[in-house]
C-alpha cells in the first residue's frame, strides 16, 4: 500500500540511517498522495477513487495533530479542509497539502526524540479541499441518518434532495434552487461549479444509502472511478533535517 505502506518504509529507512550514524533528527516531514494522472484529473474534485470512497472522504474530515518548531498544533475534527496550503514542492504539479491525522506518536515509534518538527501530510490537486468543503456546507458529508435517504423510501432525485437540504419545496424552479445554493456557499463560484458539475441539480434518481455521506460516496464511486485505460500517479516526499556529530545540519 501507499499510506500506510511505502511512505512508512521509506521514512523509516531514512530515520534509521541517521540514527545509526550518530545523527540527531531535528525535523521530519513525510507527505504523500495517490492521485489521478494529470490528464485524467478533469473533474470537480480533481480526484478519482481507487479505494473506498467513503473512507477517502472521511479522511478529509478528521482532525490532525503535529509538531512545528517545538509547538504542538491541533486541528479540530472537520477543520482539515480549512487548513489546506498551496505547495510548490514539485513545480510541475498544481498541488495543495493538508495535515494527515495525529502524527505525534511517531516521535516514539520512529525514534524521533530530538525532533522539534514532525509532520505528515496529504497531497491533492489544488481545488480538492475547496470542492469538498462545498459538499460539507451542503450537508452532503453528514454521517447522520436522513429520513429521505431511507433505502426503502420513495424515489428521490438529486434535485429534490438538494431542495430538502435547502428547506425548499421539491417542485421549485431549478434556477431558484441554484440561486439559493450559490448564496449558501457565500457566492463562491468554484464551490458552486463543483455542485453543478457533479450533477446534483439533476433529475437523476438517488441511490439511497441512509446517510448523506454513504449516499454521496456511492454516487461518487460511480462517477469518479478510474476507467480501464486510465492511470494514477504517486507523489511522495520525505524530508529530514539532521544534525551530525560535527554540528553540521543537513537537509535530506
N, C-alpha and C positions, 0 to 999 in steps of 0.2 A: 504494500500500500504506500501511499504518499504521506498522509498525516492522519494517524501515526504510521510511521514506516520509514521511508527513505530519509525524511527530514531528521528523525532521531538518530538514525545510523550515521549520517554524515556529520551531524553536530557532535555526537559523542566521540567520533573518531578525532575530530579537531580538538576537543576538550582533553581527551586522554593524552594526545601528543604533547600539548602544552604542559599538563601536569607531570608527565613522565620526564620532561626535560627541564624541570625546575621553574617553569613559568607560573606567574600569577595572573589569572584571567580577571581583568578589571571590567570588561564589558562583553556581553554575549547577546547577539541578536540573530534570530532564525525566523525567516519569513518564507511562505510558500503559497502557491495557488495552482490548482488544476483548472485550466480554462479552455474554452474552445479556441482552436487556431484562429488568428485574426480574420481570415476570410470567411469563417463560419460564425462570427460573433454579432452579426447584424440582426439583433432583436432587442426588445425594450430593456431587458436585463443585462445585455451583453454577456450572457451566461447560458450554458446548457448543462443538463443534468446527466451525469454518468453514474450517480449513486442516488440513494433515497432523496427525492425532492423535499420531503417533509423534514428530514434531518438537516439537509443543506440550508433550508430556510430558517429552521430553528437555531442553527449555529450562529446566525447573524443577529439573533435576538437575545443571546445570553449576555451576562456581564463579563468583565475581564479584570485582571489584576496583574500588574507588572512593576518592575523596579526601574527607576530612571534617576541616575546621579545620586544614588543613596536614598531616594524617596520612594515610598510605595504608592503607586497610583491605582485607584479602584474606579472602574466604570460600572455603574449600576445596571442591573438587568434591563434590557431594552434600550440601552444608551450607546451601543456599539456603532450603530449607523450614523450617529451624530458626531462620532469621534474619528471619522474617516479622513485621511490625509492624502493628498496627491503625492506621488513619489516618482522621482526620475532615476530610480536605481538602474533601470535599463532604458536608456533614452528612446529606443525604437518602439517601446510599448507605452501606451497611454494607461497607466496603472494608478490605482488607489490602494491604500493599505489601512487595515484596522486591527486592533489587538485581538489575539486568539486566546480566549478563556483565561484561567488563572495559571500563570507560568512560574509563579514564585516558588512553587515546590521543587522546581528543577534545580534550585540552588543546592539542595542537598542531594538530589538524585543524580545530577550530572557532575557534582564536585566543583561547584562554583562559589566556594566560601569567601573568596576575595573579590567577587564581582559586586559593583555598585549599580550596574545596569543589566537587567535581564528582561528580554522582550521577545515574545513570539507573536508573529502577525500573519494575516491572511491577505494575499493579493487578489484583487479583482480588477477588471477593466473599469476605467473611470465612468461613473454614471450608475453603476450597480447599486450602491448604497442609497442614492437619491431615489432610484426607481423603487427599491424595496421599501423605502420609507413611505412612499405613496401608498403601498399596499397596507402598511401598518396604520396610517392615518384613516384609511377607508374601513378599517375593521376586518380586513381580509386575512390578517395573520393571527386572529384570536383563536385560542385553544378552547374556548368555552362552547358548549353545545348551543346550537342556534335552532329555534323551533322550525324555521323554514327550510332547514337543511336535513331534516329527518329523512333517513334513507327510504322510508315508506310513505313519505308525504307526497302531496300533489306535485305535478310537473311545475318547473320554475325555470324561467330564462335568466340569463345573466343580467339583462336589463332590469327585469323585475326584482332580482335580488339586490341590485345596486339601489333601486328605489327603496327597498326595505331598509337598507343600511343608512339611507339618507332621510328616512321617515317621510317619504313621499308616496303618493298614490301610484300603484303599479302601472296605470294607463297614462301617466304623464307623458308629454311630448319628450322625445329623446333630447332635443335641443335644450329644453328646460332642465332635464336631469344633468346634462353636461355642464350647463352654467353653474348649477349648484355644486357639483363635484369640483369644478375649477375654483370656486370660492373656498370650499373646504380645504383645498390644497394650497391656500394662500396665493392663488393665481400663479403657481409655479408651472410654467409651460412644459418643462421636461417631465415633471411628475404626471401632469395631465395626459401628455402624449403617451406615456407608459400605459396608463389605464386604458386609453382608447385603442392603442395598437395591440394590446393583449386581447382585445375583443370583448371587454367587459361591459360594453353598451349594446351588445348584440342580442339577437333573439335565439341564440343557440341555447339548447337546454342544458341546465346544470346537472352534472352527475354528483348527486348529493352524498356527502360523507360525514354528516352530523355536525362537524365544526367548520368554521371558515378556513382554518389552516389546512385541515385534511382535504377539504374540497378544492382549495386553491392549489395545493400540492399535486393532487391528482390531475387537475386541469393542466398545470404547467408540465407535468411529466409527459403529457401527450403532445403539447405544443412546442416544448423546448427540449426535446430529446434529440440525441445525435442520430443522424441518418447514416446508413451503412457506409457511405463514401466519405463521411466527414471525419476529421481528426481533431485531437486535442493537443494541448501543449502544457508542459510543466514549467513553472517559473519558481525557482528556489534560490534563496541567498542565505548564507551563514556567515556572519561577521563576528570577529572577536578582536578585542584589544588586549594584548598580552604584555605584561611587564616581566622581562627576563632578569636573571640574576645580576647582570651588569647594569641594571636600572633602565635599559632601553625599553620603550613601549612601542610595540609594533602592532599594526592592524593587519589582520589577515582575513 
